[in-house]
Every structure is written in C-alpha cells, then in structure tokens.
Amino acid sequence: QIMAQARREQRHARSPLEDPCRLPMDEGSCLRYTLLWYYHGEANACRPFVFGGCGGNSNRFKSKLTCERWCKITTGR
C-alpha cells in the first residue's frame, strides 16, 4: 500500500528512468508553498522542504514515510 502511494506521488516524474532518490532537492518555483519531503543522499535521510508548486524534480514526497519507503533508507541506499 505504501509503495502504491509512492508510485502515485511519483507520476509527475519527468522521465520513467529517473531515480528521484538520486536527484538534488529542488524547491521549484511559483508561490503555492507546500511542505514536502526529499531524500538527502549524503545523510541517507529524508528531510522536509518547502516546494513552490511548479517545476522542481521528482525528489519530492508527501510524507517522510513515503520518502523512506521509496528510497529504502533502512537498506542504506
């Protein structure tokens, strides 16, 4: 169920081959601020950030749990 939710959240990915967990955090543009989560590779952790609502990349998740499950934090990706 969590992975299904993660897949739904990632429909906006720019490329089906793009691994969102390897992309840098991108706040995007616009002024529709939303608190989301991104995967920080060096820290091997999901961290919160404010997304502007436009642009950005696919390294953004609606919840910390979804980010952790998608990026497999417990396996030390």
N, CA, C and O atoms as CSV, one atom per row, in Angstrom:
chain,resi,resn,atom,element,x,y,z
A,1,GLN,N,N,0.831,-1.194,0.000
A,1,GLN,CA,C,0.000,0.000,0.000
A,1,GLN,C,C,0.874,1.256,0.000
A,1,GLN,O,O,0.598,2.204,-0.736
A,2,ILE,N,N,1.913,1.266,0.812
A,2,ILE,CA,C,2.808,2.430,0.852
A,2,ILE,C,C,3.486,2.620,-0.503
A,2,ILE,O,O,3.594,3.744,-0.993
A,3,MET,N,N,3.943,1.525,-1.104
A,3,MET,CA,C,4.610,1.652,-2.401
A,3,MET,C,C,3.634,2.113,-3.475
A,3,MET,O,O,4.012,2.869,-4.370
A,4,ALA,N,N,2.384,1.668,-3.397
A,4,ALA,CA,C,1.382,2.131,-4.360
A,4,ALA,C,C,1.183,3.628,-4.218
A,4,ALA,O,O,1.065,4.340,-5.215
A,5,GLN,N,N,1.145,4.110,-2.980
A,5,GLN,CA,C,1.011,5.547,-2.740
A,5,GLN,C,C,2.237,6.278,-3.279
A,5,GLN,O,O,2.110,7.332,-3.902
A,6,ALA,N,N,3.412,5.725,-3.044
A,6,ALA,CA,C,4.640,6.349,-3.533
A,6,ALA,C,C,4.630,6.433,-5.056
A,6,ALA,O,O,5.037,7.444,-5.629
A,7,ARG,N,N,4.169,5.374,-5.707
A,7,ARG,CA,C,4.097,5.398,-7.172
A,7,ARG,C,C,3.127,6.463,-7.659
A,7,ARG,O,O,3.396,7.154,-8.642
A,8,ARG,N,N,1.995,6.594,-6.969
A,8,ARG,CA,C,1.026,7.631,-7.355
A,8,ARG,C,C,1.647,9.014,-7.200
A,8,ARG,O,O,1.444,9.888,-8.043
A,9,GLU,N,N,2.398,9.211,-6.127
A,9,GLU,CA,C,3.018,10.514,-5.893
A,9,GLU,C,C,4.092,10.815,-6.925
A,9,GLU,O,O,4.390,11.982,-7.181
A,10,GLN,N,N,4.672,9.796,-7.515
A,10,GLN,CA,C,5.770,9.998,-8.450
A,10,GLN,C,C,5.334,10.081,-9.903
A,10,GLN,O,O,6.183,10.109,-10.793
A,11,ARG,N,N,4.040,10.122,-10.165
A,11,ARG,CA,C,3.548,10.217,-11.545
A,11,ARG,C,C,4.080,11.447,-12.264
A,11,ARG,O,O,4.149,11.469,-13.493
A,12,HIS,N,N,4.454,12.469,-11.504
A,12,HIS,CA,C,4.938,13.707,-12.102
A,12,HIS,C,C,6.396,13.613,-12.532
A,12,HIS,O,O,6.945,14.596,-13.031
A,13,ALA,N,N,7.038,12.468,-12.356
A,13,ALA,CA,C,8.445,12.312,-12.718
A,13,ALA,C,C,8.644,12.683,-14.187
A,13,ALA,O,O,7.817,12.355,-15.038
A,14,ARG,N,N,9.737,13.362,-14.470
A,14,ARG,CA,C,9.979,13.829,-15.835
A,14,ARG,C,C,10.401,12.700,-16.764
A,14,ARG,O,O,10.180,12.783,-17.972
A,15,SER,N,N,10.995,11.660,-16.228
A,15,SER,CA,C,11.427,10.525,-17.036
A,15,SER,C,C,11.154,9.246,-16.264
A,15,SER,O,O,11.402,9.189,-15.060
A,16,PRO,N,N,10.650,8.221,-16.932
A,16,PRO,CA,C,10.394,6.972,-16.217
A,16,PRO,C,C,11.670,6.309,-15.715
A,16,PRO,O,O,11.605,5.447,-14.838
A,17,LEU,N,N,12.832,6.691,-16.250
A,17,LEU,CA,C,14.102,6.115,-15.820
A,17,LEU,C,C,14.766,6.926,-14.717
A,17,LEU,O,O,15.779,6.503,-14.159
A,18,GLU,N,N,14.212,8.074,-14.403
A,18,GLU,CA,C,14.799,8.972,-13.418
A,18,GLU,C,C,14.583,8.421,-12.003
A,18,GLU,O,O,13.445,8.167,-11.608
A,19,ASP,N,N,15.661,8.236,-11.243
A,19,ASP,CA,C,15.557,7.782,-9.857
A,19,ASP,C,C,15.452,9.020,-8.977
A,19,ASP,O,O,16.435,9.744,-8.819
A,20,PRO,N,N,14.286,9.278,-8.401
A,20,PRO,CA,C,14.116,10.500,-7.617
A,20,PRO,C,C,15.066,10.583,-6.434
A,20,PRO,O,O,15.414,11.682,-6.001
A,21,CYS,N,N,15.491,9.449,-5.906
A,21,CYS,CA,C,16.352,9.444,-4.724
A,21,CYS,C,C,17.775,9.897,-5.035
A,21,CYS,O,O,18.540,10.188,-4.116
A,22,ARG,N,N,18.135,9.961,-6.288
A,22,ARG,CA,C,19.483,10.396,-6.678
A,22,ARG,C,C,19.519,11.855,-7.141
A,22,ARG,O,O,20.579,12.380,-7.480
A,23,LEU,N,N,18.377,12.489,-7.151
A,23,LEU,CA,C,18.303,13.882,-7.592
A,23,LEU,C,C,18.487,14.834,-6.417
A,23,LEU,O,O,18.148,14.486,-5.285
A,24,PRO,N,N,19.016,16.023,-6.663
A,24,PRO,CA,C,19.126,17.016,-5.586
A,24,PRO,C,C,17.751,17.575,-5.233
A,24,PRO,O,O,16.817,17.501,-6.031
A,25,MET,N,N,17.640,18.123,-4.054
A,25,MET,CA,C,16.403,18.792,-3.661
A,25,MET,C,C,16.219,20.004,-4.569
A,25,MET,O,O,17.171,20.740,-4.826
A,26,ASP,N,N,15.008,20.207,-5.048
A,26,ASP,CA,C,14.701,21.341,-5.919
A,26,ASP,C,C,13.401,21.966,-5.438
A,26,ASP,O,O,12.338,21.353,-5.534
A,27,GLU,N,N,13.487,23.187,-4.921
A,27,GLU,CA,C,12.316,23.870,-4.356
A,27,GLU,C,C,11.288,24.252,-5.399
A,27,GLU,O,O,10.146,24.565,-5.060
A,28,GLY,N,N,11.678,24.231,-6.673
A,28,GLY,CA,C,10.750,24.634,-7.716
A,28,GLY,C,C,10.502,26.131,-7.686
A,28,GLY,O,O,11.222,26.884,-7.031
A,29,SER,N,N,9.473,26.546,-8.406
A,29,SER,CA,C,9.134,27.965,-8.465
A,29,SER,C,C,7.665,28.134,-8.110
A,29,SER,O,O,7.043,27.206,-7.592
A,30,CYS,N,N,7.125,29.260,-8.372
A,30,CYS,CA,C,5.744,29.636,-8.029
A,30,CYS,C,C,5.626,29.909,-6.527
A,30,CYS,O,O,6.592,29.767,-5.777
A,31,LEU,N,N,4.457,30.291,-6.119
A,31,LEU,CA,C,4.241,30.691,-4.730
A,31,LEU,C,C,3.181,29.851,-4.031
A,31,LEU,O,O,2.573,30.302,-3.061
A,32,ARG,N,N,2.956,28.643,-4.512
A,32,ARG,CA,C,1.992,27.737,-3.865
A,32,ARG,C,C,2.756,26.831,-2.911
A,32,ARG,O,O,2.935,25.641,-3.172
A,33,TYR,N,N,3.195,27.399,-1.828
A,33,TYR,CA,C,4.083,26.700,-0.908
A,33,TYR,C,C,3.420,25.500,-0.249
A,33,TYR,O,O,2.301,25.577,0.258
A,34,THR,N,N,4.147,24.387,-0.274
A,34,THR,CA,C,3.689,23.143,0.322
A,34,THR,C,C,4.868,22.493,1.029
A,34,THR,O,O,5.970,22.442,0.483
A,35,LEU,N,N,4.646,22.001,2.231
A,35,LEU,CA,C,5.695,21.281,2.943
A,35,LEU,C,C,5.737,19.847,2.427
A,35,LEU,O,O,4.764,19.104,2.550
A,36,LEU,N,N,6.866,19.471,1.854
A,36,LEU,CA,C,7.071,18.124,1.328
A,36,LEU,C,C,8.373,17.569,1.892
A,36,LEU,O,O,9.038,18.220,2.698
A,37,TRP,N,N,8.727,16.372,1.466
A,37,TRP,CA,C,9.943,15.701,1.920
A,37,TRP,C,C,10.803,15.331,0.716
A,37,TRP,O,O,10.283,15.011,-0.354
A,38,TYR,N,N,12.121,15.378,0.898
A,38,TYR,CA,C,13.046,14.950,-0.152
A,38,TYR,C,C,14.098,14.038,0.467
A,38,TYR,O,O,14.343,14.080,1.673
A,39,TYR,N,N,14.711,13.217,-0.371
A,39,TYR,CA,C,15.764,12.318,0.099
A,39,TYR,C,C,17.111,13.001,-0.045
A,39,TYR,O,O,17.462,13.473,-1.126
A,40,HIS,N,N,17.868,13.053,1.049
A,40,HIS,CA,C,19.207,13.638,1.076
A,40,HIS,C,C,20.204,12.478,1.077
A,40,HIS,O,O,20.380,11.799,2.089
A,41,GLY,N,N,20.849,12.260,-0.065
A,41,GLY,CA,C,21.714,11.103,-0.242
A,41,GLY,C,C,22.881,11.024,0.720
A,41,GLY,O,O,23.146,9.958,1.276
A,42,GLU,N,N,23.591,12.129,0.932
A,42,GLU,CA,C,24.760,12.101,1.810
A,42,GLU,C,C,24.381,11.764,3.243
A,42,GLU,O,O,25.130,11.084,3.945
A,43,ALA,N,N,23.224,12.238,3.676
A,43,ALA,CA,C,22.761,11.972,5.042
A,43,ALA,C,C,21.984,10.657,5.131
A,43,ALA,O,O,21.687,10.187,6.229
A,44,ASN,N,N,21.655,10.061,3.983
A,44,ASN,CA,C,20.812,8.864,3.931
A,44,ASN,C,C,19.565,9.076,4.788
A,44,ASN,O,O,19.205,8.238,5.614
A,45,ALA,N,N,18.919,10.220,4.566
A,45,ALA,CA,C,17.744,10.581,5.366
A,45,ALA,C,C,16.779,11.406,4.530
A,45,ALA,O,O,17.167,12.074,3.572
A,46,CYS,N,N,15.525,11.341,4.914
A,46,CYS,CA,C,14.510,12.182,4.289
A,46,CYS,C,C,14.352,13.438,5.126
A,46,CYS,O,O,14.264,13.376,6.353
A,47,ARG,N,N,14.319,14.567,4.456
A,47,ARG,CA,C,14.244,15.853,5.148
A,47,ARG,C,C,13.101,16.689,4.582
A,47,ARG,O,O,12.756,16.555,3.409
A,48,PRO,N,N,12.517,17.547,5.408
A,48,PRO,CA,C,11.430,18.397,4.923
A,48,PRO,C,C,11.969,19.578,4.119
A,48,PRO,O,O,13.096,20.028,4.330
A,49,PHE,N,N,11.150,20.067,3.200
A,49,PHE,CA,C,11.473,21.288,2.471
A,49,PHE,C,C,10.178,21.911,1.978
A,49,PHE,O,O,9.134,21.260,1.938
A,50,VAL,N,N,10.262,23.178,1.605
A,50,VAL,CA,C,9.088,23.890,1.101
A,50,VAL,C,C,9.161,23.908,-0.421
A,50,VAL,O,O,10.104,24.442,-1.005
A,51,PHE,N,N,8.157,23.320,-1.049
A,51,PHE,CA,C,8.073,23.253,-2.508
A,51,PHE,C,C,7.186,24.384,-2.998
A,51,PHE,O,O,6.114,24.627,-2.443
A,52,GLY,N,N,7.636,25.076,-4.043
A,52,GLY,CA,C,6.908,26.227,-4.564
A,52,GLY,C,C,5.678,25.903,-5.396
A,52,GLY,O,O,4.838,26.775,-5.620
A,53,GLY,N,N,5.559,24.667,-5.855
A,53,GLY,CA,C,4.364,24.278,-6.592
A,53,GLY,C,C,4.541,24.117,-8.089
A,53,GLY,O,O,3.676,23.536,-8.745
A,54,CYS,N,N,5.636,24.612,-8.652
A,54,CYS,CA,C,5.888,24.485,-10.091
A,54,CYS,C,C,7.326,24.034,-10.299
A,54,CYS,O,O,8.207,24.328,-9.492
A,55,GLY,N,N,7.549,23.316,-11.393
A,55,GLY,CA,C,8.907,22.890,-11.717
A,55,GLY,C,C,9.417,21.875,-10.721
A,55,GLY,O,O,8.688,20.976,-10.303
A,56,GLY,N,N,10.661,22.023,-10.349
A,56,GLY,CA,C,11.262,21.070,-9.434
A,56,GLY,C,C,11.599,19.768,-10.144
A,56,GLY,O,O,11.667,19.717,-11.372
A,57,ASN,N,N,11.809,18.727,-9.365
A,57,ASN,CA,C,12.063,17.412,-9.934
A,57,ASN,C,C,11.288,16.371,-9.135
A,57,ASN,O,O,10.469,16.727,-8.288
A,58,SER,N,N,11.532,15.118,-9.389
A,58,SER,CA,C,10.724,14.070,-8.759
A,58,SER,C,C,11.210,13.663,-7.373
A,58,SER,O,O,10.633,12.761,-6.765
A,59,ASN,N,N,12.256,14.305,-6.860
A,59,ASN,CA,C,12.697,14.020,-5.491
A,59,ASN,C,C,11.853,14.848,-4.528
A,59,ASN,O,O,12.350,15.768,-3.879
A,60,ARG,N,N,10.579,14.507,-4.449
A,60,ARG,CA,C,9.660,15.152,-3.509
A,60,ARG,C,C,8.543,14.177,-3.186
A,60,ARG,O,O,7.983,13.516,-4.061
A,61,PHE,N,N,8.245,14.112,-1.909
A,61,PHE,CA,C,7.285,13.133,-1.409
A,61,PHE,C,C,6.343,13.820,-0.434
A,61,PHE,O,O,6.721,14.784,0.233
A,62,LYS,N,N,5.119,13.321,-0.356
A,62,LYS,CA,C,4.112,13.931,0.513
A,62,LYS,C,C,4.325,13.623,1.984
A,62,LYS,O,O,3.824,14.349,2.842
A,63,SER,N,N,5.058,12.562,2.292
A,63,SER,CA,C,5.289,12.221,3.698
A,63,SER,C,C,6.700,11.677,3.882
A,63,SER,O,O,7.327,11.202,2.935
A,64,LYS,N,N,7.186,11.755,5.110
A,64,LYS,CA,C,8.502,11.209,5.432
A,64,LYS,C,C,8.505,9.698,5.221
A,64,LYS,O,O,9.466,9.144,4.687
A,65,LEU,N,N,7.440,9.040,5.638
A,65,LEU,CA,C,7.356,7.587,5.497
A,65,LEU,C,C,7.420,7.167,4.028
A,65,LEU,O,O,8.125,6.218,3.686
A,66,THR,N,N,6.696,7.860,3.168
A,66,THR,CA,C,6.727,7.532,1.742
A,66,THR,C,C,8.133,7.721,1.188
A,66,THR,O,O,8.615,6.886,0.423
A,67,CYS,N,N,8.786,8.799,1.564
A,67,CYS,CA,C,10.164,9.059,1.140
A,67,CYS,C,C,11.078,7.928,1.598
A,67,CYS,O,O,11.879,7.414,0.816
A,68,GLU,N,N,10.956,7.546,2.857
A,68,GLU,CA,C,11.806,6.484,3.391
A,68,GLU,C,C,11.554,5.157,2.692
A,68,GLU,O,O,12.500,4.437,2.372
A,69,ARG,N,N,10.313,4.832,2.455
A,69,ARG,CA,C,9.993,3.570,1.781
A,69,ARG,C,C,10.486,3.589,0.333
A,69,ARG,O,O,11.052,2.607,-0.148
A,70,TRP,N,N,10.269,4.704,-0.352
A,70,TRP,CA,C,10.655,4.798,-1.758
A,70,TRP,C,C,12.177,4.704,-1.905
A,70,TRP,O,O,12.678,4.034,-2.808
A,71,CYS,N,N,12.897,5.374,-1.023
A,71,CYS,CA,C,14.357,5.439,-1.129
A,71,CYS,C,C,15.059,4.381,-0.284
A,71,CYS,O,O,16.288,4.359,-0.225
A,72,LYS,N,N,14.306,3.515,0.362
A,72,LYS,CA,C,14.851,2.374,1.102
A,72,LYS,C,C,15.946,2.783,2.079
A,72,LYS,O,O,17.053,2.245,2.048
A,73,ILE,N,N,15.630,3.727,2.936
A,73,ILE,CA,C,16.603,4.253,3.890
A,73,ILE,C,C,17.200,3.154,4.764
A,73,ILE,O,O,18.397,3.178,5.053
A,74,THR,N,N,16.396,2.210,5.180
A,74,THR,CA,C,16.892,1.175,6.087
A,74,THR,C,C,17.924,0.264,5.437
A,74,THR,O,O,18.672,-0.407,6.148
A,75,THR,N,N,17.988,0.218,4.116
A,75,THR,CA,C,18.965,-0.638,3.447
A,75,THR,C,C,20.235,0.128,3.084
A,75,THR,O,O,21.151,-0.432,2.481
A,76,GLY,N,N,20.289,1.391,3.448
A,76,GLY,CA,C,21.482,2.176,3.185
A,76,GLY,C,C,21.761,2.424,1.724
A,76,GLY,O,O,22.904,2.327,1.278
A,77,ARG,N,N,20.735,2.740,0.984
A,77,ARG,CA,C,20.832,3.025,-0.448
A,77,ARG,C,C,22.062,3.807,-0.696
A,77,ARG,O,O,22.348,4.161,-1.840
